Amino acid sequence: MVELNEDTCASFSQSSLAELSAPATTKLTRQVSLKRNESTDRVDQDEGPVTILGTYAATIGYQPQMADELRVSAGDSLALIEKYDDGWALGINLSQGRTKGMFPQACVEDD
């Protein structure tokens, strides 16, 4: 353990201390407006179309725990946008206002 005193503190410059401080973090969010295009099975958003991997019927429900999660009821029609290795998926609940969010992959039966 190093004991700090006037001599050891004086050896640090302002830039050395700045390097030791934790970096600031910024949370970025983006609002997305989605519209389903029935003829191409794609969802259009401001930056271009999003490909739908498939549409599934939910076999079980899920109540969201965080703001980016999707509320799912058994029987809801879910458009799958992306699957993640951690067991979660990104999709759109076509039965409940076409809302977009994350949900557990366990909510839908996999082919």
C-alpha positions as CSV (number, residue, x, y, z in Angstrom):
1,M,0.0,0.0,0.0
2,V,1.3,3.5,-0.9
3,E,1.0,6.2,1.7
4,L,0.0,9.5,0.1
5,N,1.7,12.6,1.4
6,E,2.5,16.1,0.0
7,D,5.6,14.8,-1.9
8,T,3.9,11.9,-3.6
9,C,0.8,14.0,-4.5
10,A,3.1,16.7,-6.0
11,S,4.6,14.2,-8.4
12,F,1.3,13.7,-10.2
13,S,0.4,16.2,-12.9
14,Q,-3.1,17.2,-13.7
15,S,-3.0,15.1,-16.9
16,S,-1.9,12.0,-14.9
17,L,-4.9,12.5,-12.5
18,A,-7.3,12.9,-15.5
19,E,-6.1,9.5,-16.9
20,L,-6.9,7.8,-13.6
21,S,-10.5,9.0,-13.4
22,A,-13.2,6.8,-14.8
23,P,-14.5,7.7,-18.3
24,A,-17.9,9.4,-18.5
25,T,-20.6,7.2,-20.0
26,T,-23.5,8.4,-22.2
27,K,-26.7,6.4,-22.8
28,L,-27.9,6.9,-26.4
29,T,-31.5,6.2,-27.3
30,R,-33.2,6.4,-30.6
31,Q,-36.9,6.6,-31.4
32,V,-38.0,4.3,-34.2
33,S,-41.3,4.5,-36.1
34,L,-42.3,1.1,-37.6
35,K,-44.9,0.2,-40.3
36,R,-45.5,-3.3,-41.5
37,N,-45.4,-3.8,-45.2
38,E,-47.6,-6.9,-45.8
39,S,-46.4,-7.5,-49.4
40,T,-42.7,-7.9,-48.5
41,D,-42.9,-9.2,-44.9
42,R,-40.6,-6.4,-43.8
43,V,-40.9,-3.5,-41.4
44,D,-40.0,0.0,-42.6
45,Q,-38.2,2.4,-40.3
46,D,-36.5,5.7,-40.8
47,E,-33.1,4.2,-41.7
48,G,-34.4,1.6,-44.0
49,P,-36.3,-1.7,-43.9
50,V,-35.9,-4.3,-41.2
51,T,-36.1,-8.0,-42.3
52,I,-38.6,-10.2,-40.4
53,L,-37.1,-13.6,-39.8
54,G,-40.5,-15.2,-39.2
55,T,-43.8,-14.8,-37.6
56,Y,-44.7,-17.0,-34.6
57,A,-47.6,-17.5,-32.2
58,A,-46.5,-17.0,-28.6
59,T,-47.0,-20.2,-26.5
60,I,-46.5,-18.5,-23.2
61,G,-46.8,-14.9,-21.9
62,Y,-44.2,-12.5,-20.6
63,Q,-44.5,-9.4,-18.5
64,P,-41.7,-6.9,-19.2
65,Q,-39.2,-6.1,-16.4
66,M,-37.4,-3.3,-18.3
67,A,-38.5,-0.4,-20.6
68,D,-37.1,-2.1,-23.8
69,E,-39.0,-5.4,-23.3
70,L,-42.1,-6.5,-25.0
71,R,-45.3,-7.5,-23.3
72,V,-46.4,-10.9,-24.6
73,S,-49.6,-12.9,-24.0
74,A,-50.1,-16.5,-25.0
75,G,-51.5,-16.6,-28.6
76,D,-50.0,-13.2,-29.6
77,S,-48.5,-13.0,-33.1
78,L,-44.8,-12.1,-32.9
79,A,-42.7,-11.0,-35.8
80,L,-39.1,-12.0,-35.1
81,I,-36.4,-9.5,-36.1
82,E,-33.3,-10.9,-34.4
83,K,-32.3,-13.8,-32.1
84,Y,-29.5,-13.5,-29.6
85,D,-27.3,-16.2,-28.1
86,D,-28.4,-15.3,-24.5
87,G,-32.0,-16.6,-25.1
88,W,-33.6,-13.2,-25.9
89,A,-35.1,-12.0,-29.2
90,L,-36.0,-8.7,-30.8
91,G,-39.4,-8.6,-32.3
92,I,-42.7,-6.9,-32.9
93,N,-46.0,-7.9,-31.2
94,L,-48.4,-7.8,-34.1
95,S,-51.3,-8.5,-31.8
96,Q,-50.8,-5.6,-29.3
97,G,-50.4,-2.4,-31.3
98,R,-47.3,-3.5,-33.3
99,T,-45.0,-2.6,-30.5
100,K,-41.3,-3.5,-30.8
101,G,-39.0,-4.8,-28.1
102,M,-37.1,-7.6,-26.5
103,F,-38.7,-10.9,-25.3
104,P,-37.5,-14.3,-24.2
105,Q,-37.2,-16.8,-27.1
106,A,-39.0,-19.3,-24.8
107,C,-42.2,-17.4,-25.6
108,V,-42.3,-18.9,-29.1
109,E,-41.8,-22.5,-30.3
110,D,-38.7,-22.8,-32.5
111,D,-39.1,-24.7,-35.8
